[in-house]
Amino acid sequence: MPIVLVLTIVLIVVAWLVLHFKKSWSYWEKRGIKVPPVTFPFGHAQSYMMQKKSLHVMYQDFYNDHKAKKLKYGGFYFSTTPVLILVDLDLIKQVLVKDFASFTDRPMYVNEKADPLSGVTFNLKGQRWKDVRVKITESYTTDKMKMMFEGFGKHADELNEIMNGHACEKRPVDIKDVFARFTMDTIGTTGFGIDCNGLRNNESEFRKYAMKAFRRDLFGVFKDFLLKICPKLMFSLNVRFFPKDVSDFFIKLVGDIVKQRESNNITKKDLMQLLIELKNRTGEHDGTGMTINEMAAHAFGFFNAGFDTASTALTFCFYELSKSSHIQEALRNEIREVLKKHDFQITYNAITEMTYLDKCVSETLRMYPPTGILIRQCTKTYTFPGTNLTIEKGTQIRLPLLGIHYDPEHHPDPLKFDPERFSSENKSTRHPFAWMPFGEGPRNCLGMRFGLMQVKVALVAMLKDYKFSLSDKTKLPITFNTKNLTLRSEQDIWLNVEKC
C-alpha cells in the first residue's frame, strides 16, 4: 500500500477521533453546565483509568470540589460518556425515591446469552428487573434470614479456633485474609449448601473461582472502560465481563446441586433451596419460572453481595476498633451482657438486641461504604425540580457516597470513628440520605440484611473472647485499592490478638 494512502487513512482516522471527542465533550456545555478541563482520551477519569486513584476517591474529589463551589450537581466525562454527578441530597432523593420511575435502571452491561452471570438482579433493567426482583425478594424475608442464620454457627466456631491459635502463639493475624475466607465459607453454606472449607483450606476450588471473579488487572480496567463507553459494540461482539471458566464453574455447580437434590429428594435451609422452589413453582420455561443459568446468576449475585462487601466491612470495622480500645471495650461489654441473657448462645434474636453493635457497624459503613458510589440511568426525559436542568433518556447518574459520607456538613469530624453518630437523637437531626451504604428506594441492596448479619455474627464471635490491637506489620496510612470496583484496602491489615 502506497505510503501516501496510509498517511491519508491515518489522518482521516485521527480527524474523525478529534471531531468525535470534541463533539462528545461539548455535551454538558450545550446544556449550560460548566465542566473542569478534560484530558484526552480519558475525559475526567484519568486518575482512575491510570490506576492512580480508586473509582470512589475520584468521584469523592469531584463531589468535594463542587460542594465547595456550592453547586448542586456537575457534569463529568467518563472518557466520552457524559455523566451527571449529584451533590445535593434533595436531588438525590428525587432520583432514588420520589421520581424513581424515571431512574429505574442501572447502566450495567448485561449479555445473558454470552455471559450468563451478568444477569444478576443488580444489573437487570426495565420489566425484566421488576419481574425478577419480585421473585428474589422472597429469599430475604426475616423468616428466611433466621433460617439461613443456622449456617453461621459452625464457621464462627472455626473462626474462634483460628484466633485462639494466634493468641496462644502471639502471632499477628491478617484479618483481611481471614474474613475473606470466613465470609466465603458462610456464603457456601447458606447460599449453596456446600462446605467450601475456606478457613482451613486456602486453595479450595470454590475459593479459586470466586476470587478470580473479583480479580481486576489493567486489562480488566480497560475492558470496564470499553463496556462503559461503547456497550452496544461490546454486546454485539459478545464480550464477557466474567471469565468463561468462572461462569462455567458456577453454572455447573448450581446444575449439579439442583440435580442432586431433586433426584434424591433433598432439602436444605439455604438460598439454593429457595431458588429451586422458584424454579419449580410454575416450570422453567413458561416465562415465570427460572432456568439453571438464571439460578446461577442470582446465586452468584447473592455470593457477590455477601462475600466482597461483608469481608471488607469486617476488615475495616476491626481496623477501626483496634485503634479505639475504649469503643472496642464498650462493644465487648454489650456483647457479653446480651449473650448472658441468651445462655451465651449467638442467636438471631441476641444479635438484634445489640444496639451498640449496630452503631459500630453503621459507622464503619459510613467511613467505608462497600460500593462507594451509586449508579442510575435516566429512563425518560426528566427535569430536576427547582432547576433548569433537563436530562435525556439514557443519561447516566453517579451519586458519590464517599463524598457524602465524609461531608462535614452531614458528619462533623468525618475522619473520626464515632458510633454515636448513629444514636437515635443524632440520626433524627441528619438528612436521611446522608448515609446510604446500601442505596435507597426500590433498587436498594437486596442482600443488605444478610450481609449485615454476617458482619455482626463475626464481630460477636470474636469480641466476646478476644481483644484486638493494631500490629506494627500494618502499613499506614490505609489506602484504597485502585483496581477494585468495591472499596477495599490496598494493604493487608494485621492485628494482634489477645484472649480476654
RARAHU-V815846 format. One record per backbone hydrogen bond with DSSP energy under -1.0 kcal/mol. NH is the residue of the N-H (numbers start at 0). CO is the residue of the C=O. If there is no record, write none. Layout:
BEGIN
NH:CO  NH:CO
END
This chain:
BEGIN
5:1  6:2  7:3  8:4  9:5  10:6  11:7  12:8  13:9  14:10  15:11  16:12  17:13  18:14  19:15  20:16  21:17  22:18  23:19  24:20  25:22  26:23  29:25  30:27  31:28  32:27  38:42  42:38  43:76  44:41  48:44  49:45  50:47  51:46  52:46  57:53  58:54  59:55  60:56  61:57  62:58  63:59  64:60  65:61  66:62  67:63  68:64  69:66  70:65  73:84  75:82  77:80  78:41  78:76  80:77  82:75  83:395  84:73  85:397  86:71  87:71  91:87  92:88  93:89  94:90  95:91  96:92  97:92  98:93  99:96  101:98  102:99  107:105  114:110  117:114  118:115  122:119  123:119  128:124  129:125  130:126  131:127  132:128  133:129  134:130  135:131  136:132  137:134  138:135  139:136  144:140  145:141  146:142  147:143  148:144  150:147  151:148  155:151  156:152  157:153  158:154  159:155  160:156  161:157  162:158  163:159  164:160  165:161  166:162  167:163  168:164  170:165  172:494  174:172  174:492  177:173  178:174  179:175  180:176  181:177  182:178  183:179  184:180  185:181  186:182  187:183  188:184  189:185  190:186  191:186  193:187  200:196  203:200  207:203  208:204  209:205  210:206  211:207  212:208  220:216  221:217  222:218  223:219  224:220  225:221  226:222  227:223  228:224  229:225  233:229  234:230  235:231  236:232  237:234  238:233  246:242  247:243  248:244  249:245  250:246  251:247  252:248  253:249  254:250  255:251  256:252  257:253  258:254  259:255  260:256  261:257  262:258  263:259  265:260  269:267  270:189  271:190  273:269  274:270  275:271  276:272  277:273  278:274  279:275  294:290  295:291  296:292  297:293  298:294  299:295  300:296  301:297  302:298  303:299  304:300  305:301  306:302  310:306  311:307  312:308  313:309  314:310  315:311  316:312  317:313  318:314  319:315  320:316  321:317  327:323  328:324  329:325  330:326  331:327  332:328  333:329  334:330  335:331  336:332  337:333  338:334  339:335  341:338  343:338  344:341  346:344  350:346  351:347  353:350  354:352  357:353  358:354  359:355  360:356  361:357  362:358  363:359  364:360  365:361  366:362  367:363  373:398  375:396  376:104  377:394  378:101  381:390  383:388  386:383  390:381  393:377  394:391  396:375  397:83  398:373  400:398  401:371  403:399  404:400  405:401  406:403  409:406  410:406  415:412  420:417  421:418  422:419  426:422  427:423  429:426  433:430  438:435  443:440  444:437  447:444  450:446  451:447  452:448  453:449  454:450  455:451  456:452  457:453  458:454  459:455  460:456  461:457  462:458  463:459  464:461  465:461  466:497  468:495  470:493  473:470  480:487  486:369  489:478  494:172  495:468  497:466  499:464
END
